[in-house]
Amino acid sequence: MDKVYVLGGAQTDFERNWTKEGKNVIALLSEVIQDALDEIHVSYADIRKLNSENRVACFVGNFIAENYINQGHLGALLTEVSPAFYGVPSARYEAACASSSVALDAAITKIKTGDYDLAMVVGWELMKTVDSKVCGDILGRAAYYEKEGKDVSFPFPKLFGKLAGETIKKYRLDETRYMNSLAKISEINYENAKRNPKAQTRKWFMDYEQACHRDTETNSLIGERLSISDCSQVTDGAAVVFLASEKLVKEIGLDVTDIPIVKGYGHRTAPMLFDSKITESAENEYILPWTRQAVLDAYRRSNLSVEDIDVFETHDCFTSSEYVAISSFGITKPGHEYEAIENGRIAFYGDKPINPSGGLIGCGHPVGASGCRMFLDIFKQVSGKAGNYQVLLDETRLPRNGMMLNIGGTATTNYVFIVGRD
């Protein structure tokens, strides 16, 4: 099977509200795709040529545009962006918040098997078309709606609040220490976002003291133990990644030794119901063993370990999800995640930085785009294209390998990718 090379891509400014701008999904897609094409120095004319040779395909990740903008058939919708997509194989992939990771998986597989030489993966969601309560109800479809979402205000903060409670219980943690660890995660992500010119919260204020004080006027409680500071954002946005075969990389005159590749992946599905997850994992040292297994699968396929990973992007839809990701990555043992938080290992200048982009809490969370955005960000880190939020090793060396974790629902769908320089 062929190697899969990551050429690059683009994301929209996650601060923008496209409805308020009077712009629709075609405007969103037109802008981000053109930015991505410009970034990798490919034109629509090139797309047409590759399509005439049956060498290009498109993969769209989106969760639930049918509810947000009354639109389905999203693969074919690309033909409204440009006539260059006429005839190009394209389809939509869905797995809640992991939708664009499924699209990435499909694209990677098609290139590995030699079916195509160029794949465009685009993830997107327009969420600010409805008010916050309706948005929360729509997002409830990522859980088992009839049992976990229906007639529940903001179901996901409550479900991930339950994850916080179950984590405290399973590992017999001091509750104050644990909650302060969540506050530190929030502070790190907000601080990292200030370095990212495309982050939604780059102009927002949230410090450790404010994040520690929950159920206040400035940090209201929203679900179980979690407050506003613990939650990711309602976001409009899109991200695009272009993947290529070695054949195409050489054709366009690039040095394959300079282009990052996809080194490994993991994909595991957990029980749909949150309570079933807790019951099934009762005897396991990991509270979310399926997440851990997806990480282990990626390590196995890449012949790498946590010691080889220099930077991470994780699915911090809530601080409680980032907390358990720390041990899932292997940075600490389960139940000891607070150690990596307190000693600064996961901070921007730590030895295992998590979410230098700001993550979902800081950068934003347009649901269908998040997997693609995280993938793009680990590519940027290992290729030295992250700008002001570029992580450096020993002040000069670029990260060699980056890992991302993207989850759908209450860590029901778990996707992990490793991107690095060969």
C-alpha positions in Angstrom: 0.0 0.0 0.0 1.2 3.5 -0.8 2.2 6.2 1.6 -0.3 9.1 2.1 1.2 12.5 1.9 -0.4 15.6 3.5 0.0 18.6 1.2 -1.8 21.1 3.5 -5.0 22.9 3.7 -6.9 25.8 5.3 -9.5 26.7 7.9 -11.9 29.5 8.1 -11.8 32.1 10.9 -13.8 30.4 13.6 -14.8 33.8 15.1 -17.1 34.5 12.2 -20.9 34.3 12.2 -21.8 33.5 8.6 -25.5 34.1 9.1 -24.9 37.6 10.4 -22.7 38.2 7.4 -25.6 37.2 5.1 -23.5 34.3 3.7 -24.6 30.7 3.2 -22.8 27.3 3.0 -21.7 27.9 -0.6 -19.9 31.0 0.5 -18.3 29.1 3.4 -17.1 26.3 1.2 -16.0 28.5 -1.7 -13.8 30.5 0.6 -12.1 27.7 2.5 -11.5 25.5 -0.6 -10.0 28.4 -2.5 -7.7 29.2 0.5 -6.7 25.6 0.6 -5.9 25.4 -3.1 -3.9 28.6 -2.9 -2.0 27.1 0.1 -0.9 24.0 -1.8 -0.5 25.7 -5.2 -3.2 23.7 -7.0 -5.9 25.2 -9.2 -9.3 24.3 -10.3 -7.8 23.6 -13.7 -5.6 21.0 -12.0 -8.7 19.4 -10.4 -10.4 19.2 -13.8 -7.3 17.6 -15.4 -7.0 15.0 -12.6 -10.7 14.3 -12.8 -10.4 13.6 -16.5 -7.9 10.9 -15.6 -10.0 9.6 -12.7 -7.4 10.5 -10.1 -9.2 12.8 -7.7 -12.1 12.5 -5.2 -13.7 14.6 -2.5 -14.8 13.5 1.0 -17.2 15.7 3.0 -17.5 15.5 6.8 -20.7 17.0 8.3 -22.8 16.1 11.3 -26.3 17.5 10.8 -26.7 20.2 8.2 -30.3 18.9 7.7 -31.2 20.4 11.1 -29.0 23.5 11.0 -29.6 24.7 7.4 -32.2 22.3 5.9 -29.6 20.8 3.5 -28.6 17.2 2.8 -26.8 15.5 -0.1 -23.6 17.3 0.9 -21.1 15.6 -1.4 -23.0 16.7 -4.4 -23.3 20.2 -3.0 -19.7 20.8 -4.0 -20.8 21.2 -7.6 -22.3 24.5 -6.5 -18.9 25.7 -5.4 -17.2 25.2 -8.8 -17.9 23.4 -12.1 -14.5 21.8 -11.6 -16.3 19.4 -9.3 -18.6 18.2 -12.0 -18.0 14.5 -12.3 -15.6 14.3 -9.4 -16.6 11.4 -7.0 -17.8 13.0 -3.8 -19.8 11.9 -0.8 -20.7 12.9 2.8 -19.5 11.1 5.9 -21.1 11.3 9.3 -20.2 10.2 12.9 -21.3 13.2 15.0 -18.3 15.2 16.1 -16.0 12.7 14.4 -17.6 13.2 11.0 -14.6 14.6 9.2 -12.4 12.0 10.7 -14.5 9.4 9.0 -14.0 11.4 5.8 -10.3 11.5 6.4 -10.2 7.7 7.0 -12.0 7.1 3.7 -9.8 9.4 1.8 -6.6 7.9 3.2 -7.8 4.4 2.4 -8.6 5.4 -1.2 -5.1 6.8 -1.7 -3.4 3.9 0.0 -5.1 1.4 -2.3 -4.1 3.5 -5.4 -7.7 4.4 -6.4 -6.9 8.1 -6.4 -3.8 10.3 -6.3 -5.4 13.4 -4.8 -8.1 13.6 -2.2 -9.8 16.7 -0.9 -11.3 16.4 2.6 -13.6 19.1 3.8 -15.3 19.2 7.2 -17.9 21.9 8.0 -20.8 23.0 10.2 -22.9 26.1 10.3 -24.3 26.2 13.9 -25.2 29.8 14.5 -28.4 29.5 12.4 -30.4 28.7 15.6 -30.5 29.9 19.2 -28.4 28.1 21.9 -31.2 26.0 23.3 -32.2 24.7 19.9 -28.5 24.1 19.1 -28.2 22.0 22.3 -31.2 20.0 21.3 -29.8 19.3 17.8 -26.5 18.3 19.3 -28.4 15.8 21.4 -28.7 13.6 18.3 -25.1 12.7 18.8 -26.1 10.8 21.9 -29.0 8.3 21.9 -31.6 11.0 21.5 -34.7 9.1 22.8 -32.9 8.2 26.0 -30.3 10.8 26.6 -31.2 13.9 24.6 -34.9 14.3 24.2 -36.5 17.0 26.4 -33.2 17.6 28.1 -31.8 21.2 28.1 -28.1 21.1 26.9 -27.7 17.3 27.2 -24.0 17.2 26.4 -22.8 19.4 29.2 -24.8 17.1 31.5 -23.4 13.9 30.0 -19.8 15.1 30.2 -20.5 16.4 33.7 -21.4 12.8 34.5 -18.0 11.8 33.1 -16.4 14.2 35.5 -18.3 12.6 38.4 -17.5 9.1 37.3 -13.8 10.0 36.9 -13.7 11.3 40.5 -15.4 8.1 41.7 -13.4 5.6 39.7 -10.0 6.9 40.7 -11.0 8.1 44.2 -9.8 11.6 43.4 -9.9 14.6 45.6 -12.8 16.6 44.1 -11.3 20.0 44.6 -8.0 19.0 43.0 -9.8 17.4 40.1 -12.0 20.4 39.5 -9.0 22.7 39.7 -7.3 20.5 37.1 -10.2 21.1 34.8 -9.9 24.8 35.4 -6.2 24.6 34.4 -7.1 22.8 31.2 -9.5 25.6 30.4 -6.9 28.3 31.1 -4.3 26.5 28.9 -6.7 26.3 26.0 -7.8 29.9 26.2 -4.2 31.1 26.5 -3.2 29.0 23.5 -6.0 30.4 21.5 -4.6 33.9 21.9 -1.7 32.8 19.7 -4.0 31.5 16.9 -5.3 34.1 14.4 -8.2 31.8 13.4 -9.3 30.9 17.0 -12.8 31.8 18.1 -11.8 33.0 21.6 -8.6 34.7 20.8 -10.1 38.0 22.1 -11.9 36.4 25.1 -10.8 36.5 28.7 -10.7 33.4 30.9 -8.0 32.9 33.6 -7.5 30.2 36.1 -9.2 32.0 39.0 -12.3 32.6 37.0 -12.4 29.0 35.7 -12.0 27.7 39.3 -15.0 29.6 40.5 -18.0 27.9 39.0 -21.7 28.8 39.3 -20.9 32.5 39.3 -22.2 35.4 37.2 -19.1 35.2 35.1 -18.9 31.4 34.9 -22.3 29.9 35.2 -23.0 26.3 35.9 -24.3 24.5 32.8 -24.3 20.8 33.5 -23.6 18.7 36.6 -20.2 20.0 37.8 -19.3 21.8 34.6 -19.5 25.6 33.9 -19.1 27.8 30.8 -15.3 27.6 31.2 -15.4 23.9 30.8 -17.3 23.9 27.5 -16.3 24.1 23.9 -17.9 26.7 21.6 -20.8 26.9 19.3 -19.0 27.7 16.1 -19.5 28.3 12.4 -16.6 27.0 10.3 -14.9 24.7 7.9 -11.5 23.1 7.4 -10.0 21.5 4.3 -7.1 19.0 4.0 -5.5 17.8 0.7 -3.9 14.3 0.7 -1.8 12.9 -2.1 -0.1 9.8 -3.3 3.7 9.6 -3.7 3.2 9.5 -7.5 1.4 12.8 -7.5 3.9 14.4 -5.1 6.7 13.6 -7.4 4.7 14.7 -10.5 4.2 18.2 -9.1 7.9 18.5 -8.3 7.9 18.2 -4.5 10.6 16.4 -2.5 8.8 13.5 -0.8 11.3 13.8 2.1 9.9 17.2 2.9 6.2 16.3 3.0 4.6 14.9 6.2 2.8 11.5 5.9 0.0 9.8 7.7 1.9 7.3 9.9 -1.0 5.6 11.8 -4.6 5.6 12.7 -7.0 4.1 15.2 -10.8 3.8 15.1 -12.9 2.2 17.8 -16.6 2.4 18.7 -17.9 2.3 22.2 -21.4 1.6 23.5 -23.8 4.4 22.5 -25.3 5.0 26.0 -23.1 6.8 28.5 -24.3 4.6 31.3 -23.4 1.5 29.3 -19.9 2.8 28.8 -19.4 3.2 32.6 -20.9 -0.3 33.3 -18.7 -2.0 30.6 -15.5 -0.2 31.8 -16.0 -0.9 35.5 -13.3 -3.5 35.7 -11.0 -1.8 33.2 -8.3 0.6 34.4 -9.4 3.1 31.8 -12.7 4.8 32.1 -13.0 5.0 28.3 -11.1 1.9 27.2 -12.3 2.2 23.6 -10.6 5.6 23.4 -7.4 4.1 24.8 -7.6 1.2 22.3 -7.9 3.6 19.3 -4.7 5.3 20.5 -2.9 1.9 20.9 -4.0 0.9 17.4 -2.4 4.1 16.0 0.8 3.4 17.9 0.9 -0.1 16.7 0.2 0.8 13.0 2.9 3.5 13.1 5.5 1.6 15.1 5.6 4.6 17.5 4.9 5.1 21.2 4.0 8.1 23.3 7.7 8.9 23.7 7.8 9.6 19.9 4.9 12.1 19.9 5.9 15.7 20.3 2.5 17.5 20.1 -1.1 16.5 20.5 -4.5 17.9 19.5 -7.4 16.4 21.4 -11.2 16.6 21.5 -11.8 18.9 24.4 -15.5 19.3 23.8 -15.4 19.6 27.6 -12.5 19.8 30.0 -13.5 16.4 31.4 -12.9 14.8 28.0 -9.4 16.3 27.7 -8.7 15.1 31.2 -9.2 11.4 30.3 -7.4 11.9 27.0 -4.2 12.5 28.9 -3.9 8.9 30.1 -5.5 7.6 26.9 -2.5 9.1 25.0 -0.2 7.4 27.6 1.2 10.6 29.0 0.2 9.4 32.5 -1.3 6.3 34.0 -5.1 6.4 34.4 -6.1 8.3 37.6 -2.9 10.4 37.5 -3.8 12.9 34.8 -3.7 15.8 37.2 0.1 15.3 37.5 0.7 16.2 33.8 -1.6 19.2 34.3 -0.1 20.5 37.5 3.5 20.1 36.4 3.0 21.8 33.1 3.7 18.9 30.8 0.6 19.6 28.6 1.0 23.3 28.5 2.4 25.1 25.4 6.0 24.9 26.6 5.7 21.5 28.2 7.2 18.3 26.8 3.8 16.9 25.8 1.8 20.0 24.7 -1.9 19.4 24.1 -4.0 21.8 21.9 -1.5 24.5 21.0 -4.2 25.7 18.6 -6.5 26.3 21.6 -8.5 23.2 21.0 -12.3 23.0 20.8 -12.6 25.2 23.9 -10.3 27.9 22.5 -10.2 27.5 18.8 -13.8 26.5 18.4 -16.0 23.5 17.6 -17.9 23.5 14.3 -18.9 19.9 14.8 -18.4 18.5 11.3 -15.1 20.4 10.9 -13.2 19.5 14.1 -11.5 16.3 13.0 -10.3 17.9 9.8 -9.2 21.0 11.7 -7.2 19.0 14.3 -5.6 16.9 11.5 -4.6 20.1 9.7 -3.1 21.5 12.9 -0.9 18.5 13.6 0.3 18.8 10.0 1.1 22.5 10.6 3.1 21.6 13.7 5.3 19.0 12.1 5.8 21.0 8.9 6.6 24.3 10.8 3.5 26.2 9.5 1.7 26.9 12.7 2.9 30.5 12.9 2.5 32.1 16.4 1.3 28.8 17.9 4.2 26.8 16.5 5.6 24.4 19.1 9.4 24.0 19.0 11.6 21.4 20.7 14.7 22.7 22.4 13.9 26.2 21.0 14.8 25.3 17.4 13.7 21.8 16.3 10.2 21.2 14.9 8.0 18.4 16.2 8.6 15.2 14.3 5.3 13.5 15.0 1.8 14.8 16.0 -1.2 12.9 17.3 -4.9 13.9 17.3 -7.9 12.4 19.0 -11.4 13.1 17.7 -14.5 11.7 19.4 -18.1 11.6 18.4 -20.9 11.6 21.0 -19.8 10.7 24.5 -16.6 9.2 23.2 -18.7 6.7 21.2 -16.8 7.0 18.0 -13.1 7.4 18.6 -10.6 8.3 15.9 -6.9 8.8 16.2 -4.4 9.9 13.5 -0.6 10.3 13.6 1.0 12.7 11.1 4.8 13.1 10.9 7.9 13.6 8.9 9.2 10.3 7.4 
